Amino acid sequence: MRTKHFLLVLFAVIGTSLLLILLGPAGQQNDSIKSIVSQTHEQLRNLKNNLREASEQHPEMDPKYLALLGFSHSLYNGTRSNFSVVTYVLAGEVASTILYAQNIAAKLPSEQLLIYDLGLSETDLHALQAFCNSTRCTVITYDVSSLPSYITDENMHAFRPIIIHDALSRARTILFTENSVRLRAAGKELAEIRVKTENGSGVMGWTTQQAVTSRTHPKMFDYFDTDADNFLFLPMVSLDFVLFVSTPLVNDQVMLPWVRCMLTPECLHPIGAQSGGCKYNKKPQYRYSGCHAYDTSAFNIILGLTFGFDESKYSTHEDSATLYSVETLEQATRILENRRKNITDTSEHPFTEE
C-alpha cells in the first residue's frame, strides 16, 4: 500500500511540474526539466531502497506461540524416557492407527508408543484406546486450539514439527512415523540405526528420488535467505520415517526454525504454493514440479543449511523397503472389517510377521 501511494504521489508531482513548465516562461523550461529529472531519479532511488528493505524484513510469527509450545520451558513434567515411537492420528484415520499400534506392539514390544490425537471423535478415540491400553502405549489428545487454524490442515502438515517437538520433551530419542507405516524388520535393525543417529547428527531419515527444489516453492528459499541453486542436487528426505535425538543442535538449529516457519504463513505457504498438480516430467528433474511439500520442504531446507548441504549427515539412500512398508487407509479399513467378519485374507499385510 505504501508503494502504491508513493507512486501516485510521484506521478502527480511530475504531471503538475510538466504542466507548470509548459505554461511558464520559455527561459525557465530547461532549468525546470533538469530539476524534475534530478528529483525523479532521487525518488526512484528512494523507492528502490524502500522495496529492498521491505523484502529483507521477513514476516515473523507471534512470539507467544513459542512460549505456548514450550520453547522457553518444558510443558511436560513427567518422567522422560530414553526412546519412544511417535505418530499421530487425524479424524477418519483410526483404522490405520489401530493396525499401527498392533504392528509396533509386535515388532517393538519393549518400546514406548506415543499416539497424538489431533481430532478424533469420542467414539473413535475410545476404539483406539481399547487397542492402546498397555503401559507401553499412550494416546495424547493434543490441543491445538490456541494455534492458528491452518495448523491442522492435512495438506500442509504444519502440526508435524509441533508434535515432534513435544515428543522430544518426553523422550531423548524418538522414531517419528506416519500411522500408515508398518515395520517389517525386528528391533535389531532399528537399534543399529538409532545408535548411528545418537552418535551422529541427531537426525536420520530416508531420501527420495526427488530434489529439494522439485518439491519446494521458490519463495520459501527466499524466506530462509538462501539460493535455490544450493539445493538443485540435494535429495528430499521423506517425513514418513525419521529418527530425532534431543540435542542442542537439533533443538535450536532444526526444531526451532522449523516450528517458526510452520507458524509463519508467508514461510509455510508462499503465494502461489499448492500441494497438487505435480509435474515430474519436467527437464531437468530438479526444476520446481508445481507442487509444494510445505512442512517437508521447510525441513529439508533447514537440514541443508544446518549440515552444509551434505545429506549423508542426516539421511541414508538405503532401500527402506527392508525396514518398513506403507499401508493405505483403504487397505487398513478393509483389514479391520475382514477381522470383524472373521475373514482371513493372506494378502492383508505387505509385511511379514517373523
C-alpha positions in Angstrom: 0.0 0.0 0.0 2.8 2.4 0.8 4.5 1.7 -2.5 1.2 2.3 -4.4 0.6 5.6 -2.6 4.1 6.7 -3.2 3.8 6.1 -7.0 0.5 8.0 -7.2 2.1 11.0 -5.4 5.2 10.8 -7.6 3.2 10.8 -10.8 1.0 13.7 -9.6 4.1 15.8 -8.8 5.7 15.0 -12.2 2.4 15.8 -14.0 1.9 19.1 -12.2 5.5 20.1 -12.8 5.3 19.5 -16.5 2.1 21.5 -16.7 3.8 24.4 -15.0 6.7 24.2 -17.4 4.5 24.3 -20.4 2.6 27.3 -19.1 5.7 29.1 -17.7 8.3 31.3 -19.4 10.4 29.6 -22.0 13.6 30.6 -20.4 12.8 28.6 -17.3 11.9 25.4 -19.1 15.5 23.9 -19.3 16.2 24.5 -15.6 12.8 23.1 -14.7 13.3 20.0 -16.8 16.7 19.4 -15.2 15.2 19.8 -11.8 12.4 17.3 -12.5 14.8 14.7 -13.9 17.0 15.1 -10.8 14.1 14.8 -8.4 12.6 11.9 -10.2 15.9 10.0 -10.1 16.1 10.7 -6.4 12.6 9.5 -5.8 13.2 6.3 -7.8 16.4 5.6 -5.8 14.4 6.0 -2.6 11.6 3.7 -3.9 14.2 1.1 -4.8 15.7 1.3 -1.3 12.3 1.0 0.3 11.4 -2.0 -1.7 14.8 -3.7 -0.9 14.3 -3.0 2.8 10.8 -4.4 2.7 12.0 -7.6 1.0 14.7 -8.0 3.6 12.2 -7.8 6.5 10.7 -11.2 6.8 7.3 -11.6 8.4 7.7 -13.0 11.8 5.4 -15.2 13.9 3.8 -14.1 17.1 6.3 -14.9 19.8 3.6 -16.0 22.2 3.3 -19.3 20.2 6.9 -20.3 21.2 6.0 -19.9 24.8 2.8 -21.9 24.4 4.7 -24.7 22.7 7.3 -24.8 25.5 10.4 -23.5 23.8 11.2 -21.3 26.8 10.4 -24.2 29.2 9.2 -27.8 29.0 5.4 -28.3 29.1 5.9 -31.9 30.1 6.8 -32.6 33.8 6.7 -36.4 33.7 9.5 -38.9 33.5 11.4 -38.7 30.3 12.1 -42.0 28.6 15.1 -42.9 26.5 13.2 -43.8 23.4 9.7 -43.6 22.1 7.9 -44.4 18.8 5.7 -41.4 17.8 2.8 -41.0 15.4 -0.4 -39.0 15.1 -4.0 -39.6 14.1 -6.4 -37.3 12.4 -10.2 -37.7 12.1 -11.0 -40.7 9.9 -7.7 -42.5 10.4 -8.5 -44.7 13.4 -8.4 -47.9 11.4 -4.9 -47.3 10.2 -3.7 -46.2 13.6 -5.2 -49.3 15.3 -3.2 -51.5 13.0 -0.1 -49.3 13.5 -0.4 -49.8 17.3 -0.6 -53.6 16.8 2.3 -53.6 14.5 4.6 -51.6 16.9 3.5 -53.8 19.8 4.5 -56.9 17.7 7.8 -55.6 16.4 8.9 -53.4 19.3 7.2 -54.8 22.3 9.5 -53.2 24.9 9.3 -49.7 23.5 7.0 -46.8 24.4 4.5 -45.7 21.8 3.0 -42.2 21.8 0.0 -41.5 19.6 -1.0 -37.8 19.2 -4.8 -37.4 18.8 -5.4 -34.4 16.6 -9.2 -34.5 16.2 -10.7 -38.0 16.7 -14.4 -38.3 17.6 -15.2 -39.6 21.0 -16.2 -42.9 19.5 -13.0 -43.3 17.5 -10.9 -42.2 20.5 -12.4 -45.0 22.7 -11.9 -47.5 19.9 -8.2 -46.6 19.6 -7.7 -46.6 23.4 -9.1 -50.1 23.5 -6.1 -51.2 21.4 -3.7 -49.0 23.2 -4.4 -49.9 26.8 -1.0 -51.1 28.0 1.7 -49.2 29.9 3.7 -49.1 26.7 1.1 -47.2 24.6 -0.3 -43.7 25.3 -2.8 -41.7 23.4 -2.2 -37.9 23.9 -5.1 -35.7 23.0 -3.1 -32.6 21.8 -4.9 -29.3 22.0 -4.1 -27.0 19.0 -7.0 -24.6 19.6 -4.6 -21.9 20.7 -2.6 -22.1 17.5 -3.5 -20.8 14.0 -6.4 -22.6 12.4 -4.3 -23.8 9.4 -2.1 -25.9 11.7 -4.3 -28.9 11.3 -4.6 -28.6 7.5 -3.9 -32.1 6.1 -2.1 -30.8 3.1 0.3 -28.5 4.9 1.0 -30.9 7.9 2.2 -27.9 10.0 1.4 -29.9 13.1 4.2 -32.5 12.5 7.1 -30.5 13.8 5.0 -29.3 16.7 4.2 -32.8 17.9 7.8 -33.9 17.2 9.0 -31.0 19.4 6.6 -32.1 22.2 7.6 -35.7 21.9 11.3 -34.7 22.3 10.4 -33.3 25.7 9.1 -36.7 26.7 11.9 -38.9 25.2 15.5 -38.3 24.5 15.3 -40.1 21.1 12.1 -40.6 19.1 11.2 -42.5 15.9 8.6 -40.4 14.2 6.5 -42.1 11.5 3.2 -41.8 9.7 0.5 -44.1 11.0 0.4 -45.8 7.6 3.9 -47.2 8.3 4.2 -51.0 9.1 7.6 -52.2 10.4 9.0 -55.2 8.6 12.2 -55.7 10.5 12.6 -56.5 14.2 14.2 -54.2 16.8 17.8 -55.1 16.0 17.9 -53.3 12.6 16.2 -50.2 14.1 18.5 -50.3 17.1 21.6 -50.1 14.8 20.1 -47.0 13.1 19.3 -45.5 16.4 22.8 -45.8 17.7 24.2 -44.3 14.5 21.8 -41.3 14.8 22.6 -40.8 18.5 26.3 -40.8 17.8 25.9 -38.7 14.7 23.9 -35.6 13.8 20.8 -36.4 15.8 18.6 -36.7 12.7 18.2 -39.6 10.3 15.7 -40.0 7.5 15.4 -41.7 4.1 15.9 -39.9 0.9 13.5 -39.9 -2.0 14.2 -39.7 -5.8 13.3 -36.0 -5.9 15.5 -33.0 -5.4 14.5 -30.5 -2.8 13.9 -27.8 -5.5 11.4 -30.0 -7.3 9.0 -30.0 -4.3 9.7 -26.6 -2.8 8.1 -23.3 -3.9 10.9 -20.9 -4.9 9.7 -18.2 -2.4 10.3 -20.5 0.5 14.1 -20.3 -0.2 13.8 -16.5 -0.1 12.3 -16.7 3.4 15.4 -18.7 4.6 17.8 -16.2 2.9 19.3 -18.9 0.7 19.6 -19.6 -3.0 17.5 -22.4 -4.5 20.6 -23.4 -6.6 22.2 -24.7 -3.4 19.5 -27.4 -3.4 19.4 -28.5 -7.0 21.1 -31.8 -6.4 20.2 -32.3 -2.7 17.7 -35.2 -2.4 14.5 -34.6 -0.5 14.2 -36.5 2.8 10.8 -38.0 3.5 9.0 -37.5 6.8 7.4 -40.9 6.7 10.1 -42.4 8.9 12.6 -40.2 10.7 14.7 -40.5 13.9 15.3 -37.4 16.1 17.6 -37.0 19.1 17.0 -34.2 21.6 20.4 -32.4 21.4 21.1 -28.6 21.5 21.9 -28.8 17.8 18.6 -30.5 16.9 16.5 -28.4 19.2 18.0 -25.0 18.3 19.0 -25.3 14.7 16.4 -27.8 13.4 13.3 -27.8 15.5 13.1 -24.1 16.4 13.4 -22.7 12.9 11.2 -25.4 11.6 8.4 -24.6 14.1 8.9 -20.8 13.4 8.3 -21.5 9.7 5.2 -23.5 10.4 3.7 -20.6 12.5 4.6 -18.0 9.8 2.1 -18.3 6.8 4.4 -16.4 4.5 7.1 -19.1 5.0 4.9 -22.2 5.1 2.5 -21.2 2.3 4.2 -18.8 -0.1 1.8 -17.0 -2.5 1.1 -19.4 -5.4 2.0 -22.6 -3.5 -0.2 -25.7 -3.8 0.1 -29.3 -2.8 -1.3 -30.8 -6.0 -0.6 -30.7 -9.7 2.9 -32.2 -9.6 4.6 -32.5 -12.9 7.7 -34.6 -12.5 8.3 -34.9 -16.3 10.0 -31.5 -16.4 13.6 -31.4 -17.6 15.9 -31.1 -15.8 14.2 -33.0 -13.0 15.3 -30.6 -10.3 13.0 -27.9 -11.7 10.1 -27.0 -9.5 7.3 -29.5 -10.2 4.5 -27.1 -9.4 3.6 -28.7 -6.1 4.9 -27.6 -2.7 5.6 -30.0 0.2 5.1 -27.4 3.0 6.5 -28.8 6.3 8.7 -31.3 4.4 10.1 -28.6 2.2 11.0 -26.4 5.2 12.5 -29.4 7.0 14.8 -30.1 4.0 15.9 -26.5 3.6 16.8 -26.4 7.3 18.7 -29.7 7.1 20.6 -28.5 4.1 21.6 -25.2 5.8 22.4 -26.8 9.1 24.6 -29.6 7.8 26.3 -27.8 4.9 24.3 -29.4 2.1 25.8 -32.8 3.0 22.8 -35.2 3.1 25.0 -38.1 4.3 25.0 -36.4 7.8 21.2 -36.7 8.2 19.9 -39.3 5.7 20.5 -42.6 4.0 20.0 -43.8 0.5 19.4 -47.4 1.6 16.3 -49.1 0.5 13.6 -48.5 3.2 11.6 -51.5 1.9 13.6 -53.9 4.1 12.7 -51.9 7.2 9.1 -50.8 6.7 6.3 -50.6 4.2 3.3 -48.3 3.8 -0.3 -49.4 4.1 -3.1 -47.2 2.7 -6.1 -46.2 4.8 -8.3 -48.1 2.4 -6.3 -51.3 3.0 -6.3 -50.8 6.8 -10.1 -50.3 6.8 -10.6 -53.4 4.8 -8.3 -55.5 7.0 -10.2 -54.4 10.2 -13.6 -55.1 8.5 -12.4 -58.6 7.5 -11.3 -59.3 11.0 -14.7 -58.3 12.4 -16.2 -60.8 10.0 -13.6 -63.4 10.8 -12.4 -63.4 7.2 -8.8 -64.4 6.6 -7.0 -62.6 3.7 -3.4 -63.7 3.1 -2.8 -60.5 1.2 -3.8 -58.3 4.1 -0.3 -57.1 5.0 2.6 -56.3 2.8 5.0 -57.1 5.7 6.0 -60.4 7.2 5.4 -61.4 10.9 8.6 -63.3 11.5 
